[in-house]
């Protein structure tokens, strides 16, 4: 547990994780300077409250910050590197992220389960946490999921379960999870990374310091995920059809421990969720959770808000909220995984780079039409061409009305945007809430 007392620490980015990191450093007796590109009116009350707790703030940019004099710089995951920071790092200043800061302040033997991947990691993180809690373990569940570990390092935990993003894994040095799961890697965040390979490499950093006593969990037959896991020395366990944790149409079978989990009993359904279950089983069973506990939690677990949630049925059409589908791979999975034969897809938002080709292929198979919103609407429409009917609208409420006009009884309307939300909404939760509200208004109108 490195001593932060008296150290000069700069926190770059004062969102949720940055504020948590600043508070942790203050509790440890560090001198803290927090900086954010946003000005005082935009940065938020939690960040401004750091002044009363003893921090100095430099807002509206980083020009006033002397990075060269810092003993430690903690980067928030949403902030990419910049020239003055890179120069300080070359000069020997230590630069880490909030996850790395937090794990260094945990008791040394606290086991960590890291859950990474382009899609599904929030569901798996929550499911793994629920299984450990069901087994009676004092469990922290958070990370990229929304609750920073930095706020909770002084509490006693039997296990720490962290959703880890590629951004968070860019700046880790000592991070050595007892179990590291990589669910999948599909193109995402190519507006931040120079290549898909660089993005995959960042995710693979979670494996790099594993030893033979640790566990690496990856999809069976996925060469890219296998290669990233191979950067460390963790024991390899595979999941999915043909894997050590096998997935069939009827069950998830733990071939290591000869346990079977019937899919019909799961609280979450769909092929993608069967894979999520298999990954969670691999981690939890290896760490001692019994088949009885796992089976009970799988029956009770109902998934997470804004992740393929059935909102309601209106006029014979089912409306699904998958606002968390913020990249093309997630939206493809959602579209191909619905029970309905056809869907009207509501997509668009802020473009993250990469091709919409896979989404078009899925729309050709399952799409009734596409309703497009936000900054990326033109690019998505150009990719779709005349493959299916396309309509562009200016609001989510208008998108719901347009989808109702195009959908047929027995269809689905699926909000799965394939883009980030920040052009029109605070975050994916806000976008999902607005969708639910618009569907509710539609239902009231139909009912008269």
Protein Blocks (a to p, Z undefined) as FASTA:
>chain_A
ZZfehpacddehjafklmmmmmmmmmnopacddddfbdfklnojklmmmmmnopacdehi
jklpcfklpcbdcddfklccdfklmmmmmnopacddfklmmmmmpcfklccdddedjehj
lmmmmmmmmmmmmnopacddehjnopafklmmmpccfbdcddddfklmmmcfklccfbdc
dfbdcdehklmbgbfklmmmmmmmmmmmpcfkbccdddehilklmmmmmmmmcdcddede
hiabdcdfkbccdfknopacdfklpmbgcjklmmmmmmmmmmmmmnopafklmmmmmmmp
gbjehiapafbdeehiacddffklmbfklmmmmmmmpmbfbdcddeddjdeedjfklmmm
mmmmmpmbdcdedjklmmmmmmnmmmbccdddfbfklmmmmmmmmpcghiacdddehpaf
klmmmblmlmmmmmmmmmmmmmmmmnZZ
